[in-house]
Amino acid sequence: MVYVCDVCGWEYDEEKGAPEYGIEPGTKFEDLPDDFVCPICGVDKDSFSEQ
């Protein structure tokens, strides 16, 4: 599943993770920490949409 930041368009792909930000491949979006923010623009998880 891919989630896209509604503000800046950064994409989080669960399969790929985001190793450059310390998120292992296979990490589900709902399993990201509650304090996770978009690494580009800083908005929280509520500002992401499932694609």
Order of alpha helices (4+ residues) and beta strands (2+ residues): beta-beta-beta
